Amino acid sequence: MKNNNTLYYFLMLMMLSFGMTAFTGCSSDDDPFITASEDDEPRILDPYFPDWSNGVPGEFKNITRDVNLNATVVVTPVLFTTVKWYIDEEEVAEGLTIDLPLIAGEYMLKVVATTTKGKETSRQGRVIVRPLDGDPNPGNDIRDRQVVPGSTVKLHGTHMEKVTKVCFGGAEIDAVFVENGSKSYVEYTVPQTLPLGTYRLTLKDVDGITYGGGTIVVSDEAPVVMEETLWEGSFDVTWGTPFTALQNQFASLVSAGSIVRAYVTGNGQGCLATAWWNNILTGQGDPDRGDVTISGDMVLEYSLTDLSIQLMKDQDGALFVGNGYTIKKITVE
């Protein structure tokens, strides 16, 4: 009996010893923080960076401008790795965590992990920072985004009446707001000595608050914009004689995304409307139609939407209404 007990305890000891060895082995194999050394390749384990698509990194974060870009990475070998964060190729932070305020715009975030032995890995993702409601928010018309030194240019958008200065390339330029209905803009002159290149654009209001405006290209030539002339001549618009020459053709000549321009002169008011005299962009009628005040030579510009196309179909086409101005040319882009 004594010999049987001795054998039993010996077998139990062997089984416990084997279990502990197996448990320890599994923990070591699965935990990179325990086994990784400075000779190992660096890895960024977390967070997840979306896959690239069509040569462009995926969207890593989409936030409003009142929320900081906040993220923490997990790397291995953690004891032998330095992490640096870059925004548009400029180093902005070092360490496992970033907590950075950004103005509205699109940014390229890059995280680089480098070991003490010089081995390196990186991840990239786009960061989208959205403006708040009521912020100045410029559009993306190529004529606004590609400018020539010394030229006077326009920057269209929403809430642009708040903008007093346009800033890029180290220049802070006075801007003048011009009311033009749905296509209101600020006008400014590009500095003659500004080097060619791509710059991040910012906007300032009268209180010095800075808003994001995306990027702008300073080029030695203006962008080429293809405009097709739909009509050319001289037509005097009055309340009793709207411009109807293209009324039934407009729907077949344009589509959502088309930009219709009327080159006009005079002293009056007018807009592109349906045959029911409702604004082509909003569907609103008088007194909320939104006629543009016309003074001298001007261009009335309308970026059509799906609603615009539907309004034309439902309300018998489109025409220019108003009073006191002459249409010289109508184009579509």
N, C-alpha and C positions, 0 to 999 in steps of 0.2 A: 504493500500500500504506500509505503514511504517513497519507494522508487517511482510509483505512478504519479504521486503528487509532484515530485521533482521534475518529471517529464512534462507534466501539465504546465507548471509555472515557466519552464524553459520555452515551451511552445508559445505561450502567451507573450513572453518577453520578446521573442522573435517577431511575432505579429505586430506588436506595438512599435517596435523599432522600424519595421518595414513601412508601417503607415506614416510615421513621422518623417521618414526619409522621402517618401512619395509626396507628402504634403509640402515639405520644404522645397523639393525640386520643382513642383508645379508653380509655386509662388514666385520662385526666382525666374523661371522661364517666361512667365506672363507679365512680370512687372519690369518695364524698361528702366524705371528709376533705380532699381537695385543692381541690375546687371550692366547698364550702359556706362561706358567709360569715355574719357576724352578722345580715345582712338576711334570711337564709333561714329557713324554718319548721323548728322543732326536730323531730327524730324519735328514737324509741327503737328501735334496730335489733335489740337482743338484751338479755335473754333473751325467749323466747316466753311470752306471757301467754294462757292458754286463753280461749276465747270465753265470753261470758255466757250463762246459761240461765235462763229464767223470771225475768229481772230481777236475777239474782244472779251476781256474778263467778265465773269458774271457779276450780278449785283449783290454786294456783301451787306450793305445797310441802306435803308431808305427812311430818312428821318426829317423832321421839320427843324428849322434853324434855331429853335429855342431848346433843342435837345442836343447834348454833347455827343460826339462820336466816342462811344465807350465800348471797349473790348479787352479781353484778357486771353492770352495764349498759354497753352500747355506745350512745353517742348521737352525733348530728350536729346542728349544727356543734360539734365537740368542743372547739374553742378558745374558744367563746363561749357555752357552756351550763353552767348549774349544776344539779346533781341533788340532790333532797331526798327522803328516805324517810319515810313516815308509817305508823304502826300505829294503827288505830282513830282516825284523824284527828289523832293526836299525832305531831309531828315527833320522830324517833328517830335520824336520821343524815343526814349531808350528804356528798356525794362519789359516785364511781362504784361504790363497794362498801359492802355492809352485812354485818356479822358480829355478830349479836345473840342472846343467850340469851333464851329465852321459857319460861315455865311452861306446863303443859298447858292446852289450850283452843283455841278457834277465833278467828282474828284476821283483820282486813281490812288488807291491805298495799296502799299506794298509792305509786307512784313518779312524781314530778313533775320534768320537765325544762323549765327556763326560760332563754331566751337573754338576752343583755345588752340586747336591744331590747324585752324584756318579752313575747316570744312564748312560748307554753307548750303543752306536751302532757303527757299522763299515761297510766299504765296501772294497773289494779287487779286483785288476785287474792286469793283466800282462802288463809290459812296454817293448816293443821291441825297442832297439836302434841299428840301422844299421851302419856298417862302411862306410866311404866314399870310392869312387873309388880310388884305389891305396894304401889303408891302408892294413897292414898285416891282414890277415883274416884266422885263423886256422880252420881246418875241425873238424869233429866230430867222427873220428875213435875211437872206444872204447880203443884201445891200446895206443892212444895218451892221452886219458882222464882219464884212470885209471892207476896209476903209483905206484911203490913200492919204499920206502925209500932206497937210496943207488944205485938204478939202473940207467943206462944210457938209455934214451928214446928219441923218435923222436916226433916232432910236425909238422905234414904236414899242408899245406895250400897254399894260394896264396899270393904273394908279401912278402914271408917270408925272402927274402934276406935282407930286411930292419931291421930285428930283431937282436939285439946284446945281449939282456938280457930277460930272462923269470922270472916272479915274481909271487909268491904266498906263503901264509903262513908266510909272513914277510921275506921271503928269496928272494934275488936278484941274479939270477944264470946266469953265462956267457953261451951264446949259440953260436953254430957254424953252419953256413948255409951249406947245402949239396945240390948241384944241381942234380936233378934226374928227369928231364923232367917235366911231368905233376904232378909228385909226389914228388916235391922238399920239403925239410923240414929243420928245425933246430934241432940240437942234443944237449942235456944237461944232467947233472947228478942231480938226485933228492937228496937233502940233507939227510944224514943218520938219523939225529935226528929230522926230521920234524914229528910232531904228525899226527896220522891218522885222516882223516876227509875230508870234502868238502871245497874247497877254490875257491875264485874268481881269475881267471888268468888274468894277464896283461903282456903286451909286451912293450919293450922299444927299440928305435932305437939309432943310434950313437949320436944324438943330445939330447937324454933324453926325447923325446916325448913319452907319454904313450898311448897305444892302448888297447882296450878291447879284451879279448880272451875267454869269457864265463867262465865256471867253470871246475875244475879238482878235481878228487878224489884221495887222497893218501890212499892206501889200503895195507894190509899185504899180498896180493896175486895178481898176474897179472891176467888180464881178460882172460877168456877162449874163444878162437876163433876157430870155427869149420872150418877146411880146408880139402877139399877133394882132394886127389892126382889124377890128370888126366893122368899123364905120369911120369915115372921115369927111369933114365938110364944115358947115356952119348952121347950127340950129338954135334958135332963141327959145328958151324954156320960159313959159309963163304959167300961171295957175290954170288958164284955159287951154294951153297948148303944151302938154307933156311930150317928151320925146318917145315916140312909139315905133320908130323905124325897125327896131329889133325885137319888138314885143313878143312875137310868136316864134322867133328864132333862138332867143337866149337859152332856153332849156336844152336845145340840141348842140349849142356852141360851147357850153360850159359844163363843169361837173364839180362835185364837192372838192374843195382844195384850190379851185381856180381863183385867180385874182383879177377882178374886173376894175379897170381904171377909166375914168372919164376926165379928159383934159378940158378944163373949162376956164372961162373968164367972165368977169362981171361983178355986180354988187347985189347979192340976193341970198337965196337959200335953196337947198335942194338935196335930194338923195335918190339912190336906186331903190325902187319899190316894186311891189307886184302891181298888176293891173287894177287891183282893188285899193291901191295907194297905201299899202302897208309896208313898213321897212323890210327889205329883203333879208336882213340878218336876224331880226327879232320878231317879225310878224306884227309889230305894234303899229297902230294907226295914229292919226292926228288926235290929240296934241302930243302924243308920246312917240311920234314917228322918228324923231331924232334927226331932223334936217340939219345939214352942215351949213354954217354961215360962209358965204363965198365973198371974197374981197380980192379983186385983181385976178391974176393967173394962178390957178390951183389945180391939183389933181385929186379927184374924189376916188378913193380906193376901197374896194370891198373884197374881203377874203370869204368866199362862199363856203357854206357848210351843207351838210345833209338836209338841214331844215330849210335852207335857201332853195335847194332844188325842189323839195316837196312843196314849198310855198308857190313856186313858179307853176308847178303842175296843177295845184289846187285852185290858184287864183289868176289863171289866164295869162301867164307869162310875166314879163318884167319891163319896166320903163323908168325913165328919169323924170321925176316930178319936182315942183318947186316954182320959183319965180325970180326973174331978174338976172339970169346968166345965160351964156352961150356955150354950147357944147361944140368943141372943135374936133375931137377924136375920141373914140372908144376902143380900148384894147383888152385883151385877155392874156394872162400868163399861166 
